[in-house]
Amino acid sequence: MRILRLDGWEEGRKTTHGISYSKMMRDNRRRVTIVPDKRRSLRPGTLRAILDEKQAGIGFDGLEALIKQHGLK
């Protein structure tokens, strides 16, 4: 969730499945994704679905780039 916020995603309302995040993209389309509000780590499949083109559009390569860009571990 922290990486999404650093990438410009805005935290929205809390839903029954988690917290919604949205971001206006360059093509003037708004992307919305729901991130589970859990204390434990996300399962790899859940993380992949959130980062996938249909939701956040970041992908694992983009995730690695954001981690390096913001100096996270």
Secondary structure, DSSP 8 states (H G I E B T S, - for coil): -HHHHHTT-EEEEE-SSSEEEEEE-TTS-EEEEEE---SS---HHHHHHHHSTTTT--HHHHHHHHHHHHT--
